[in-house]
Amino acid sequence: MSHYTRHIFFCNNIRKDGKSCCSQFDAKELYRYAKGKCRDMALLGKGKIGVSESRCLGRCEHGPVAVVYPDNIWYQYIDKEDLDNIISEHLVGGKPVKRLQID
C-alpha cells in the first residue's frame, strides 16, 4: 500500500525572468486553502490524502496547475470552487474532474 491513496501537488513556482508562472495566479493562497480544507475534513495523513506544494511542474502555460498521483491527472484551476470540486470529486470520490483536466 502506498503512503497516500492520492497525493496532489500544487505548483507554487515564482519566475524572476518575467515569464508567466503559477504564483502570479494566487497559487500559494489556493494551495493553503486546499490543504486547510482537507485538514478540516480530516482527509490528511497516512492511508488518506497528501497535499503538498511544489516548485515548477513545467506546465506554466496552463497556470495555475496541480497534479494528482498516482492517477497522473493534471489540472488547471482558477478558484476555490474548482479546488472544492477536485477535492470532493477526485481526491475523495476517485473521479477526475474532466472540465479542469489538461493534457
Secondary structure, DSSP 8 states (H G I E B T S, - for coil): --S-SEEEEEE----SSS---GGGGTHHHHHHHHHHHHHHTT-BSTTSEEEEEES--S-GGG-SEEEEETTTEEEE--SHHHHHHIIIIIIIT----GGGEE-
